[in-house]
Amino acid sequence: MKKFICGIILCVIGFMFSFVCFIRTIYNPFMVYNDSEGLLASFLGNNTLLPFIISMLVLIAGVSICIYEAYK
């Protein structure tokens, strides 16, 4: 049960940080950044790509812990 709660906490932390990175990217758009356009250019222009990837990995780790503990 403790690992399941730890997984839930990791899910929430990963979701919140990825949500913050995504919202910051949406509200501060870059049209073109090093010949790339769209969402990737906005992530790169705002320097939020690496924190977004790390927070998504934390989210995935939390979900995988929850799934493992639920079906153990």
Steps between C-alpha positions, in 0.01 A plus 500: 500500500788738574644452152160568347474831687856585394395431139199728537721776640742460208206517257373822652845662509576400142161617378524837674848579369417388147178703512691811610756454221225447245297803609810720501578384148146564379483853646844603367505367143799514269414507132836378366796373700805368309289419193243302698141602559212409722498354846858373483626847411305644793648243739849576373449875500374504858766251618234269637566192287738327743286566811194382307671175399627438854158566652335268247750228593412551867131477410556178304705354787219580743237343276711188451548463878124537552422242232758257639372534855135474395548169317761345731 
